[in-house]
Amino acid sequence: MTQRTDVVLVYPQRAPRKGRHWIMPSLGLMYLSAALRQAGYTVRHIDHTFLERHEVLTEIERLRPSVIGVYCMITMQDEAFSLAEQVRGKALTIVGGPYPSGEPEPFLDKFDLVAVGEGEETIVQVMRHLDDRRFEGIPGLVFRRDGEVVRTDARTRSKDMSQLPLPYRRDLPNQQYIGYWRKHWKDATTPLMSTRGCPFRCEFCHKPVFGDLFTLNYRRTMELCQEIEEARLPLTWECLSRVTQVDYDLFAQMRRAGCKRIFFGIESGDEGVLKQMAKGIKPEQAREAVGACVKAGIKAAGFFMVGYLGETQESLLKTIRFSSHLPLDYVSYTIAYPLPGTKFFSRVKERRQEGEWHYIRHNRLLFNSDFSERKLRFAIVKGAVQHKLRKLHMKPLASAFEVATDPVLRAMR
């Protein structure tokens, strides 16, 4: 008989059967695993990505954990809920991650505890009170007790990551991730985080756990990249960045440190929509940042959103035109999605429609808007085609396509 494991952590991501996606292991669960191990508990991190459900359940049965922790994002909710049903009664169940942190209510009848916010201290404190079940004094929890919903004090966010043990990676299916990435993207990859926190207040952004903005502190980023360059580390990397607080000199140093692509959250090419988002940037700043990035020899990628509050016929066309004309290596478009726990969600709550996104790139319109989902989807395809043609150096064809499809987009309802 296998010795009983204290905690099993499950990442309910599933590798897509078709296409290729940027699937990565859960850095959050790696940190939880490390914190639990440091506190003296036995832990097994089960990554569901390349496993069938029966394999996950068999491993849980073998390990006989006292606690089962499940990570959940919006696109993993189906797997998380079905797993909760299948392990009910086998152990104390706790769910955490972005979705339950923003909206705990849907999880209360499926899990014993819902962890809100950063989970390293929370999970260790839950383990210390496993016998007496005195969870009321643990910050960052929501649960039912005697039919009543108990919400404990909010957990204070930790900005100093040096206090945390390094994420534990040894029980991940690393070779399978490497194989998947080499097959679909040529290079293997894994997530890293050097700091937690984002001080900006974009209304659509969901960061109840933590935000991560690599280039937030100009001096810190410059010094870190100088140290990476001096250490001659044999790696290349990508990161997220705002279009402000950056310049050519910083990008050039990042390039010398091995940075090969930067993802910018640009979101819109219309200043009025950006103000609605409380994004705090202007289209010209995005243009300058992308230009400086490319000049420094780093590929630039951009995230854009269509159908946000304040979107008009002209702003929609402006965003598609702006995004497809920038020298971006990669462009991602999504329909504006009201994530639970955001100001955007609160603003559209009265006209919110039923449903959620259930998988990556689901792109559903989930609130009553001036635009149809069909129109927004057409705008996304239009932008993607225009960008692709320009990336292939077929500018005359891209311009002809743009001119021909602009009236079509205008006419759609």
C-alpha positions in Angstrom: 0.0 0.0 0.0 1.4 3.4 -1.0 2.0 5.8 1.8 -0.7 8.4 2.0 0.1 11.7 0.3 -0.8 14.9 2.1 -1.8 17.0 -0.9 -2.5 16.3 -4.6 -2.6 19.3 -6.8 -4.4 19.0 -10.2 -4.0 21.2 -13.2 -7.1 20.4 -15.4 -5.7 21.7 -18.7 -6.2 19.4 -21.7 -3.9 19.3 -24.7 -6.0 20.2 -27.8 -6.6 17.3 -30.2 -6.4 19.5 -33.2 -4.4 22.6 -34.1 -1.6 24.0 -32.0 -1.8 26.1 -28.9 0.5 27.8 -26.4 -0.1 25.3 -23.6 2.1 25.5 -20.6 2.4 23.9 -17.2 0.9 25.8 -14.2 3.5 28.0 -12.6 1.0 28.8 -9.8 0.7 25.1 -8.7 4.5 24.8 -8.9 4.7 27.6 -6.3 2.1 25.9 -4.1 4.0 22.6 -4.4 7.2 24.3 -3.3 5.5 26.1 -0.3 3.9 22.8 0.9 7.2 20.9 0.6 9.0 23.7 2.5 6.4 23.3 5.3 7.0 19.6 5.5 4.1 18.1 3.6 4.1 15.5 0.9 2.8 16.7 -2.4 2.1 15.3 -5.9 1.4 17.7 -8.7 -0.7 16.0 -11.4 -0.8 17.8 -14.7 -3.9 16.6 -16.6 -2.7 18.1 -20.0 -1.5 14.8 -21.5 -3.5 12.4 -19.4 -6.9 10.9 -19.7 -9.3 11.4 -16.9 -9.2 7.8 -15.8 -5.4 8.0 -15.4 -5.8 11.1 -13.2 -8.4 9.4 -11.0 -6.3 6.2 -10.8 -3.3 8.2 -9.6 -5.4 10.0 -7.0 -6.8 6.7 -5.7 -3.2 5.4 -5.4 -1.9 8.4 -3.6 -4.9 8.6 -1.1 -4.5 12.4 -0.5 -5.9 14.2 2.5 -6.4 17.3 0.3 -7.1 17.7 -3.4 -6.3 21.2 -4.8 -7.5 22.2 -8.3 -6.4 25.2 -10.3 -9.1 26.8 -12.5 -9.2 29.4 -15.3 -12.4 30.2 -17.2 -11.4 27.9 -20.1 -10.8 25.0 -17.6 -14.1 25.2 -15.8 -15.7 22.2 -17.4 -12.8 20.0 -16.5 -12.5 21.4 -13.0 -16.2 20.9 -12.2 -16.4 17.4 -13.6 -13.2 16.4 -11.6 -14.8 17.8 -8.4 -17.8 15.6 -8.9 -15.6 12.5 -9.4 -13.4 13.1 -6.3 -16.2 14.3 -4.0 -15.8 12.6 -0.5 -12.4 11.2 -1.2 -10.6 14.2 0.4 -11.0 17.8 1.4 -11.3 19.7 -2.0 -10.0 23.2 -2.5 -10.1 25.2 -5.8 -8.1 28.3 -6.6 -6.8 30.3 -9.5 -8.2 33.3 -11.6 -11.8 32.2 -12.1 -12.7 31.2 -8.5 -10.8 34.2 -7.2 -12.9 36.5 -9.2 -16.2 34.7 -8.7 -16.2 32.1 -5.9 -20.0 31.5 -5.9 -20.2 28.9 -8.8 -17.6 26.8 -6.9 -19.2 26.7 -3.5 -21.4 23.6 -4.1 -18.6 21.7 -5.9 -15.6 22.2 -3.6 -15.2 22.3 0.2 -13.1 25.5 0.1 -12.5 28.3 -2.5 -9.1 30.1 -2.3 -9.2 33.7 -3.3 -5.9 35.4 -4.2 -2.4 34.2 -3.8 -2.4 30.6 -2.5 1.0 29.7 -1.0 0.3 30.8 2.6 -3.4 29.8 2.3 -2.8 26.2 1.4 -0.2 25.7 4.1 -2.6 27.2 6.7 -5.4 24.9 5.5 -3.1 22.0 6.1 -2.4 23.1 9.7 -6.1 23.2 10.4 -7.0 20.1 8.6 -7.9 18.2 11.8 -9.8 20.9 13.6 -11.4 22.4 10.5 -11.0 25.9 11.9 -10.8 27.6 8.5 -12.6 30.8 9.6 -9.3 32.4 10.7 -7.5 31.8 7.5 -7.4 34.8 5.1 -8.4 34.3 1.5 -11.1 31.6 1.8 -14.8 31.3 0.9 -16.8 28.2 1.9 -20.2 27.0 3.2 -20.7 26.1 6.8 -24.1 25.0 8.1 -25.7 26.4 4.9 -24.2 29.8 5.4 -21.5 31.3 3.1 -18.4 32.2 5.1 -16.0 34.8 3.6 -12.8 35.3 5.6 -10.6 38.4 5.4 -8.9 39.2 2.1 -5.3 37.9 1.9 -2.7 40.6 1.6 -0.8 40.3 -1.6 3.0 39.7 -1.4 5.2 41.8 -3.6 8.5 40.3 -2.5 8.9 37.0 -4.3 12.3 36.4 -2.7 10.4 35.1 0.3 8.9 32.2 -1.7 10.8 29.0 -2.4 11.5 28.4 -6.1 8.7 26.7 -8.0 8.9 22.9 -7.8 9.1 21.4 -11.3 10.2 17.8 -10.9 6.8 16.1 -11.1 5.7 17.8 -14.3 5.5 16.0 -17.6 8.4 18.1 -18.9 9.4 15.8 -21.7 5.9 15.8 -23.1 5.7 19.6 -23.0 9.1 19.7 -24.8 7.9 17.3 -27.4 4.6 19.2 -28.0 6.4 22.5 -28.3 9.2 21.2 -30.6 6.6 19.6 -32.8 4.4 22.7 -33.2 6.7 25.6 -32.5 10.2 24.3 -32.9 11.5 25.6 -29.6 10.7 24.2 -26.1 9.5 26.6 -23.4 8.4 26.9 -19.8 7.0 29.8 -17.7 9.1 32.0 -15.4 8.1 34.9 -13.2 10.5 37.5 -11.8 8.0 39.8 -10.0 4.4 40.0 -9.0 2.1 42.9 -9.4 0.7 45.4 -11.8 -0.4 48.9 -10.6 -2.5 49.7 -13.6 -6.3 49.5 -13.5 -7.5 48.4 -16.9 -11.2 47.7 -16.4 -11.2 44.4 -18.3 -8.2 42.9 -16.6 -8.7 40.1 -14.1 -5.8 40.0 -11.6 -7.2 38.8 -8.2 -4.3 36.4 -7.9 -1.5 38.6 -9.3 -0.6 40.6 -12.4 2.8 40.2 -14.1 4.4 43.0 -16.1 8.0 42.4 -16.8 9.0 45.9 -18.0 7.2 47.8 -15.2 10.3 49.2 -13.6 12.7 50.5 -16.3 15.8 50.5 -14.2 15.2 47.0 -12.8 14.5 45.6 -16.2 17.6 47.1 -17.6 19.8 45.8 -14.8 18.3 42.3 -14.9 18.9 42.1 -18.6 22.4 43.3 -18.2 23.1 40.5 -15.7 21.5 37.9 -18.0 23.8 39.1 -20.8 26.9 39.0 -18.6 26.0 35.5 -17.3 25.8 34.3 -21.0 22.8 32.1 -20.2 22.1 29.9 -23.2 18.4 30.8 -23.5 16.0 32.9 -25.4 12.8 34.3 -23.9 9.6 36.2 -24.5 7.7 38.5 -22.2 4.7 40.8 -21.7 5.0 44.6 -21.7 3.1 47.8 -21.7 3.7 50.3 -24.5 4.7 52.9 -21.9 7.9 53.1 -19.8 9.9 51.5 -22.6 12.3 52.7 -25.3 14.8 51.6 -27.9 17.7 51.4 -25.4 15.8 49.1 -23.1 14.7 46.9 -26.0 18.2 46.7 -27.4 19.5 45.5 -24.0 16.6 43.0 -23.8 17.6 41.7 -27.2 21.3 41.3 -26.1 19.9 39.3 -23.1 18.1 36.9 -25.4 14.6 38.4 -25.7 13.2 37.4 -29.0 9.6 38.5 -28.8 7.5 41.0 -26.7 3.7 40.8 -26.3 2.1 44.2 -26.0 -1.4 44.7 -24.7 -2.6 47.4 -27.1 -6.3 46.4 -27.2 -7.6 49.2 -29.5 -6.6 51.7 -32.1 -9.2 54.2 -30.9 -8.4 56.6 -28.2 -12.0 56.8 -27.0 -12.3 53.1 -26.5 -9.0 53.0 -24.7 -10.4 55.6 -22.3 -13.4 53.4 -21.7 -11.1 50.6 -20.8 -9.1 52.8 -18.5 -6.1 51.5 -20.3 -4.0 54.7 -19.8 -2.3 54.6 -23.2 -2.8 56.2 -26.6 -2.5 54.6 -30.1 0.6 56.7 -30.9 2.4 55.3 -27.9 1.7 51.8 -29.1 3.0 52.7 -32.6 6.2 54.1 -31.1 6.8 51.2 -28.8 6.2 48.6 -31.5 8.5 50.5 -33.9 11.3 50.7 -31.3 10.9 47.0 -30.4 11.3 45.9 -34.1 14.1 48.3 -34.7 16.0 46.7 -31.8 15.7 43.3 -33.4 12.9 41.9 -31.3 9.7 40.5 -32.8 6.6 42.4 -31.6 3.2 40.8 -30.9 -0.1 42.6 -30.1 -3.3 41.8 -28.2 -6.5 43.5 -29.4 -10.1 43.5 -28.3 -13.2 44.3 -30.3 -16.7 45.1 -29.2 -15.8 46.8 -25.9 -18.1 49.4 -24.3 -18.0 52.6 -26.4 -17.1 50.7 -29.6 -18.6 52.4 -32.7 -18.6 51.6 -36.4 -15.6 53.9 -36.9 -13.6 52.8 -33.8 -14.0 49.1 -34.9 -12.7 49.9 -38.4 -9.9 52.0 -36.9 -8.7 49.2 -34.6 -8.7 46.7 -37.4 -6.8 49.1 -39.7 -4.4 50.2 -37.0 -3.5 46.7 -35.8 -3.0 45.2 -39.2 -0.7 48.1 -40.3 1.6 47.8 -37.4 4.9 45.8 -38.0 3.7 42.9 -35.7 4.9 39.4 -36.0 1.8 38.1 -34.3 -1.7 39.6 -33.7 -4.4 38.2 -31.4 -7.9 39.4 -31.6 -10.7 38.6 -29.1 -14.2 39.7 -28.5 -14.4 41.8 -25.3 -15.0 39.3 -22.5 -16.5 40.4 -19.1 -14.4 38.4 -16.7 -15.9 37.9 -13.2 -14.3 40.2 -10.6 -13.5 43.0 -13.1 -15.0 46.5 -13.4 -16.0 45.6 -17.0 -18.1 42.7 -15.6 -19.8 45.1 -13.2 -20.6 47.6 -16.0 -22.3 45.0 -18.2 -23.8 42.9 -15.4 -27.4 44.0 -16.1 -27.1 43.0 -19.8 -25.0 40.0 -19.3 -26.0 36.9 -21.3 -25.8 33.3 -20.1 -22.8 31.3 -20.8 -19.0 31.5 -20.6 -16.0 30.8 -22.8 -15.3 27.1 -22.4 -12.1 26.8 -24.4 -9.3 28.9 -25.8 -10.4 31.2 -28.6 -14.1 30.5 -28.0 -14.7 34.2 -28.6 -18.4 34.4 -27.6 -20.2 37.7 -27.1 -21.7 37.5 -23.6 -23.4 40.8 -23.2 -26.0 42.8 -25.2 -24.0 45.0 -27.5 -24.5 47.4 -30.4 -22.8 44.8 -32.5 -23.6 41.2 -33.3 -21.2 38.3 -32.6 -21.2 37.6 -36.3 -20.0 41.2 -37.1 -17.3 41.1 -34.5 -16.1 37.7 -35.7 -15.9 39.1 -39.2 -13.9 42.0 -38.0 -11.4 39.6 -36.4 -11.0 37.5 -39.5 -10.7 40.7 -41.6 -7.9 42.0 -39.3 -6.1 38.6 -39.3 -6.1 38.4 -43.1 -4.9 42.0 -43.5 -2.1 41.4 -41.1 -1.1 38.1 -42.7 -0.9 39.6 -46.2 1.2 42.5 -44.9 3.5 40.2 -43.0 4.0 38.2 -46.3 5.0 41.5 -48.0 1.8 41.6 -50.1 0.9 45.2 -49.3 -1.0 45.9 -52.5 -3.2 42.8 -52.0 -3.7 43.7 -48.3 -4.8 47.2 -49.3 -7.1 45.9 -51.9 -8.6 43.4 -49.5 -9.0 46.2 -46.9 -10.8 48.5 -49.3 -13.1 45.7 -50.5 -14.1 44.5 -47.0 -14.5 47.8 -45.2 -18.0 48.4 -46.7 -19.0 44.8 -45.9 -18.1 45.3 -42.2 -20.0 48.6 -42.2 -23.1 47.0 -43.7 -23.2 44.1 -41.2 -25.4 44.3 -38.1 
